[in-house]
């Protein structure tokens, strides 16, 4: 199974949707709260090469993008390929 990391904030509805999709697929993921520490958000922005919004999702260290990008992969039947 792939390593999945998701940068989130506690009240973000897009974060909730992205996590719900991953949970529906029984995917274990590491959630990283960017509100907990300013350095964490700075690291996310650097890692995503400038993206400031959440969620930001990585699968096996590859930047997937945000919630809409995750659902687009699912619609194209490409998400399962990345996860396995």
Secondary structure as GFF3:
##gff-version 3
##sequence-region A 1 84
A	DSSP	beta_strand	4	8	.	.	.	ID=ss1
A	DSSP	alpha_helix	13	24	.	.	.	ID=ss2
A	DSSP	beta_strand	30	33	.	.	.	ID=ss3
A	DSSP	alpha_helix	38	47	.	.	.	ID=ss4
A	DSSP	beta_strand	56	59	.	.	.	ID=ss5
A	DSSP	beta_strand	62	65	.	.	.	ID=ss6
A	DSSP	alpha_helix	67	75	.	.	.	ID=ss7
A	DSSP	alpha_helix	79	83	.	.	.	ID=ss8
###
